[in-house]
Amino acid sequence: MSTGCLAVAIAFASVATSAAPSFAQSAGQRRLPVVRDAEIESLVKDYAAPILKAAGLSPSRVEIVLVNDLAFNAFVAGRRIFINTGTLLDSETPNETIGVIAHEVGHLAGGHQERLRDQIARAQTIAVVAGLLGAGVAAAGAASGNSSVAGLGGGLMTSGGGIAQRGLFAYQRTEETTADRSALTYLRKTGQSPKGLLDSFEGLMRKNMLAGVSRNTYLSSHPAPQDRIGFLQTAARESPFFDKKDSPEQQMRHDFARAKIAAYNGGATQVRRTFGRDLLSLPALYGDAIATHLAGSPKAALDKIDALIAKQPNNPWFQEFRGEVLMTAGRAGDAELAFAKAAKLDKSRSGLIQASIGQAIVTGGKREKMKDAIAQIQRGLEADPGNASAYRFLAMAYGNLGQIGDAELATAEGYWEGGNFTQAKIFAARAQQKFRPDSPQWRRAQDILVTKVKRS
């Protein structure tokens, strides 16, 4: 992991890179397996919105990114908050996840990442200067034949890096504590309990103790869990909302998301492990339906999700999942209707679901419906322009109508959003030749061609 990546991993455990292939991922995320899921994204955005407002940040200016990793972790980078799916899965209550988000918003609002870059630059300067001084002393000792002076130079070079590292870690410990304090402030402002934040750290401490993790706070990049818990146990209980419970509706949504994560990452076994004796609850049954679908039994999965829809007919995510099952079963027309129903019920107006309607139409293959497919996908992309897979279906729809230039442009934009900039430029150049110079499509292709990509 590069120093830059290390610098922004500022919350809980370190970022792992395992990913379950069942979850949709962005091809452009070469380092992190990013999950795109309308249901979980809607939930996490609802968790974050009041916290961001309390911090004086606009929810529309901060992106929440889901990382398909079962480790308990969250971190910030730029104007993005990254949350591992494992954080949701391990959080038995919404309040635990909300506490984690509040901590990360504390880093974001405090500008900790920008200042951390300055600290890293300072630490690197200290290490370089100390190294140069050490090298100078060592050279002088060698020239004079004084072996003790030469040895001192080696010590200086070693200690210079150590001083820089300790200074950086001390800075990070301070910022972590500041983020904890900010989180408590945001939770109080929004009338939410800080107990979830405390529970999260207590859980991490137990895991660290069981795993035999070193408790050396001097060289730790974050305050030791027991130190943070000592502060939180006192400060959190001062909140008048400490004993406030999550609403049953919010708990249900949270458990639906956990069920989906469990099913996609470990099938029926993980669903049973997550819900234990509560296997007849709606979330557990939802997870079981998803696991059945992933196991290759669309008919059985359809029966299970239809039973759930009978109990919650206005749940958009049940309808969305029904559309996915129908697509797998080769029933694109029925899938289109299910996705359309999901989009109508979805209060978050997810672009992913909107685009799914058009994708189902394209899969159905009826040429006379391709213009409708294009309109539906474009509507979805207006709400969510980062949906790389939607561009592929858009290209297919244009190709079906013989609009090759538009198909190549959509392919270029899909490659661009997916992070394959070389292929994006190739298809943009091909598309541009088919459009009148300075037309809207020509300019979109030109934007891809002239944009320089910063190599990481």
N, C-alpha and C positions, 0 to 999 in steps of 0.2 A: 504494500500500500504506500502511495506517495505521501510526502509530507503534507501536500495540499489536502489530500483526502483525510489524513489524520487530523488536520486542523479543524475540519468541520464536523467530525464525528464527536460531537460534544455532549452527548446526553447519557446514554446508558451503556449497553454492551457494544463490542466492536461489530462492524458490519461484515456479515458473511456473504457468500455469493451463490449459495445453492438455490435452485429454483425448481418448482414443480412445473413441468411443461404444459399441464392442463390449463393454467391461467394464461390469459392473453398477455403478451409482453410486447413492449416496443423494441423493435430491432435496433433502434438508435441508441438504446441504453446499453452500451457495451460493457459497462462496469457493474451496473446494478440491474437486476431483473425486475423491471417495473410492471406492476399489475394494473390493468385497466378493467374496472368493474363498476358499473353505474350504481349498484346498490351500496357497495362499501364506500365509494367516493362520496355519495350523497350523505351517508351517515357521518363520515369524518368531517365533511364541510360543515354540517350542522353542529357538530361538536366545537369546531374551531371558530365559527362566526362570532359568537358573543365574546369569546376570549380576545379575538383580534380587535374587536371594537373597543373593548375595555382597555386594550393596550394602545389605542389611538391609531390602529392600522386598518386599512380598508381590506375586507375579505376578498374583494375582486382583484387586489394587487398582489395577493399571496397565493401561491399554488401549493396544494397539498398533493404529494406524490406517494403512492403506495409501493412498497418494495416487497417482493415475494420472498421473504426470508422469515423463518420461524423463530429466529433469535429475537429476544425482547430488546428493541432498539428504536431510537428516533434521533434525528439530527437535522441541522439546517445547513443550507448552501444557497447563497444569494438570497432571492426572495422566495425560496422554496422550503417547505418543511417536509422531510422524508420520514415516513412511518412504516416500520416493518409490519407485515401482516401478523407476525408472531406477537407483537405488542397487543393487538386486538384479541388474538386467540387466548393469550395468557391473562388478559384482563377480564375478570369475572363480572365486573360491573362497568357501565359506561363511565362512571366517575374516575375509575383508574386511568382509562385512556385519556379522558379530559384533563386529568392532572398532568400527564406526560405532555400533552399538547400545550398546556399553560406554561410548562417549563421551557419548551422550545420557543414559544412566542416571547418569553422573557429574553432569550438570547437574541431573537430577531429584533425586538423593539429596542434592546440595549445596544445594538450595533456591535455585538461581541465579535462577530466574524471578521468585520473590517479591522477592528482593533487587534484581533488575534493575528491577522496578517502582518500588522506593524510589529507585533511582538516577535513573530517568527523571523522577520527581517532583522530585527535588533539582535535576536539570539544568534542568527547566522553570522552577523557582523562580529559579535563578541567572540564566537568560535574561530572565525578567520583571523581576527587580530591576535588572539591568544596563540593561535597556531603559528603565525608569522613571528611573534615574539619568541616563542619557544624554539622555532627553527633558527632564529638569529643567535640565541644563546648557545644552542647546540653547535652551530658552525663556529662560534668563537671558542668554545671549549675544545673542539677538534683541532683548531688552528694552533692553540696554545699548548695542546697536549694535556689539558686538564680534564681528566675523565669525570670528575665529580660535577664540573660545570656542564659537560655534555649530557650527563644524566639528568641534571636539572631541567635542561631544555625539553627532554622527553616528557618530564612531569608536567611542565607548563602546557605542552600541546594536549596532553590528556585532560588536565583539569579545565582548560578553556572550554572544551565541549561540554564537560560536566556542569560547569557554572551556567552556561547558556541553557542547557536542558533543564536544570533545576529552576532557573528563572522563568522559563516558559511554562513549566508545569505549575509553579506557584501562581502564575497569572491565571492559568486555566482553572485552578481550584477556586480562586476568587470569583471568577465569572460564573462558575457553576453555582456557588452560593448565592450570588446576586440573582441568577435566574430562578432559583428556588424562592427567594423573597418576592420577586416579581410575580411568580405563579400564584403565590398566596394572595397577593393584592388583586390580581385579575379574578380569582375564584371568589373572593369576597365581594368584589364589585358586581359580579354576575349572579350572586346569591347561590353559589354552588359550594359543595363541601370540599375541603382540602384532604379529606380522609383517603381518597383514592391515590393521591400523590404519595402520602405516607405509606399506604399499603404496598404500592409499587416498590418503593425503596426497601421496605422490610422484606419483601419477597426476594429482591435481588440480593440482599445481604445473606439471607438463608441459603440461597443457591451458591453464592461465593464461598460461604463457610463450608458447605458440603463439598464443593469442588476443590477446596484447599487453596483458594486464591490468596496471594500475598496481600497483607494489609499494610504494606509499607507506604505511609501517606507522603513521605518525603519525595519519592520518585514517582508517585502516582499522578497521572494527568488529570484526575478528577478527585474531589474530596472522597474519602473512604465512605462507603454506605453508612457505617455506624456513626460517623461524624455528622452526616447529613440528617440521619434519623434523629439524633439527639436534638438538633435544632428544630426539625419538623414536629417532633412529638410535643414540644412546648408551644411553638408558634401556631401550629395547625389547630390545636385545641382552643386557642383563643378566638377562633372564628365562631360567630353565632350560628353558622350553617354546618358545623362539623358533623352533626348527627343527621343531616338531611339526606334522605334516600332518593335514588333515581326513580322516576315515574315508571309504572308497569309498562307503559307503551314504549318508553325509551329502552328499558331493559329488554323488551321483546325484540326491538330492532337490532340492538347490540348482539343478542344471541343468534338472530338470523344471520348476521354477518359472520359471527364465529363459526356457525354451522357450515357456511359456504367455504370458509377458509379451511376448516377441518376436512371437509369432503374433498376439496381439490388437492390438498396436500397429503392426505393419508387415507382417503376412501372411508368406507364404513367403519373400519377399525378406529380411525382417528375421531370420527363422530361419536362412537361409543365411549372412547376415552375422555372426550371433552364433556359429555353430558352425563356420564355415569349412570345413576339409577333413574334419571329423568328422561328416559328414551321415548316416552310417549308425549313429550311436550311438542308444541308446534315447531320450534327451532330444530329439535332433534329429528323430527320427521322430515323437515325440509332438507337437512343434511343427508338423511338417508335417501331421499329422492334424487338428490344430486349425485350421490355415490352410486346409486343404481344406474343412472344415466351414463356416468363415466365408466362403469363396468361393462357397458355395451348392451344394455337392455332398455331400449327406448320405450317399448310398449309398457313395461312395468313401471318405468319412471313416469310416463304420462299418466298412468292410473294413480300414482302416488301424488303427483302435483295437482291433478284434478280434484283429489280428495281434499287437499289443502286449500285450493281455490274455493271449494264449496264452503269452507269455514271462514275464509277471508277473501271474499270476491273483489274487494277494492285494493288488494295488495299488488302494486305494479310489478314487484320483483318476481312474484309467482307467475304472472303473465309473461314476463320477459323470459324466465326459465322455460316456461312451456313453449315459447317460440323457439328456443334453442333446441329443445328435444325434438320438436316437429321438423326443424331443419335437418337434424341428423337422420330422422326417419324418412327424408325425401319428400316431405309434405310442405313445399315452399309456400303454397297459397295459404294454407292454414297458419303457417308461421308468420306470414305477413299480417294476418288478422290479429294474431296474439301480440305481436310487437306493437301494432297500432293501438291495441287496447292498453298495453303497458305504457306507451307514450302518453295516452290520454289521462291515465291515472297518476303518472309520475309528476309530483309537485316540483321536483328539482329541475325539470325540463332537460334531462340529460341528452346531450348530442349523440351519445353512444347508442341509445335506444332509437332515437329518431333515424339515425343512419342505418340501423338494423332493419327498419321497414324496407328501405330501398335495397339493401343487400339481399333480403328475401325475394324481392321482385326480380332482381337480376338473376338469382339462382333459379327462379321459375322459368326463365328463358323466353318469355313471351315478348316478341319484338315490339308489339303495339303498346306495351307497358313500360318500355325503357325510358321514355321521357318522364314518366311519373317517378321511376326509380332514381333518375338523375336529380329531380327536384327534391325528393326525400333525403337523398344522401347529402346534397348541397346544404339543405336546411340543417342537417346534423353537423356538418363541418363548420357552418357559421357559429354554432354553439361550442363546438369542440374541434378546432382546426388541427389539433395534434393527433387526431385519430388516423394513424397511418394506414390501417387496413381498409378504411372506408374509401381511400383513394383508389385502391386496387379494384374494388367493385365499381367505382365511378368510371374507371378506365374501361372495364368490361362493358358497361352500359353504352358508353360512347362508341366503342368498337362494334357493338351489335348494331348500332345505327349507321356505321360506316364513317363516323366522324373521327378519322385517324389522328388528326392534329390534336383534337381535344383529348383523345385517349392517351396520346404520348405525353401531353402536358400533365394530365392527372397522374400518370405513372411517375413523371419527374417529381411532382409535388409529394407523392407518396414516398418515394425514395428519400426526398429531402427531410420530411417529417420523421422517417425511420432512421435517419442518420447515415444513409449510404449516399454521400455527397457526390462521389464520382459518377455513379449511375444516374443520379439526379441531373447532373450537368449534361451527360450524354443524351438523355431523353429530352431535356429542355432544348438542346441544340437541334435535335431532330424535329421537335414540335415547332420551333420558331420558324423553320423553313416553310411551314405550311400556313402561316398566318401573314396577313398584311402588316408591314412594318408600322409600329406604333399603335397597333390595335391592342385592346385590353389583354388578350391572350399572349400576344407577342411581348408585351411589357412584363407579364408574369413570368414568362420564360426567361426574359432578360434579367429579371431580379435574381433568379437562380444562378444564371451564368456569371454575373458580375460579383456576386457576394463571395467574399473571401472567408474561408473556413479556418478558424484557429485550431491548429493541431495541438492536441494535449500530450 
